[in-house]
Amino acid sequence: MKKVRRTVSSSLLLLVLLVGLSVPALGARHGSRRCTDRCADNYRIKIDACNLIPLKHERKICERRAKESKNDCKHRCH
């Protein structure tokens, strides 16, 4: 009986450890996605602001800067 109890308790301990180690790995993966989503949201806001500029040359400069900002943000996520 003691042997069975020891086997069951050690199996449960191993299971808890494995689950506990996998949770942070899953959280890190989703954290990166949230970061890139935030970068994309900021990019859309900047592009919407750029579209309000009536002069084409100035608008293109603004759009280029928004894209560079998005790329910099995405590089900081990884």
ZIFEN-V589307 format. One record per backbone hydrogen bond with DSSP energy under -0.5 kcal/mol. NH is the residue of the N-H (numbers start at 0). CO is the residue of the C=O. If there is no record, write none. Layout:
BEGIN
nh=NH co=CO
nh=NH co=CO
END
This chain:
BEGIN
nh=4 co=0
nh=5 co=1
nh=6 co=2
nh=7 co=3
nh=8 co=4
nh=9 co=5
nh=10 co=6
nh=11 co=7
nh=12 co=8
nh=13 co=9
nh=14 co=10
nh=15 co=11
nh=16 co=12
nh=17 co=13
nh=18 co=14
nh=19 co=15
nh=20 co=16
nh=21 co=17
nh=22 co=18
nh=23 co=19
nh=24 co=20
nh=25 co=21
nh=26 co=22
nh=27 co=23
nh=28 co=24
nh=29 co=25
nh=30 co=26
nh=31 co=27
nh=32 co=28
nh=33 co=29
nh=34 co=30
nh=35 co=31
nh=36 co=32
nh=37 co=33
nh=38 co=34
nh=39 co=35
nh=40 co=36
nh=41 co=37
nh=42 co=38
nh=43 co=39
nh=44 co=40
nh=45 co=41
nh=46 co=42
nh=47 co=43
nh=48 co=44
nh=49 co=45
nh=50 co=46
nh=51 co=48
nh=52 co=49
nh=58 co=54
nh=59 co=55
nh=60 co=56
nh=61 co=57
nh=62 co=58
nh=63 co=59
nh=64 co=60
nh=65 co=61
nh=66 co=62
nh=67 co=63
nh=68 co=64
nh=69 co=65
nh=70 co=66
nh=71 co=67
nh=72 co=68
nh=73 co=69
nh=74 co=70
nh=75 co=71
nh=76 co=72
nh=77 co=73
END
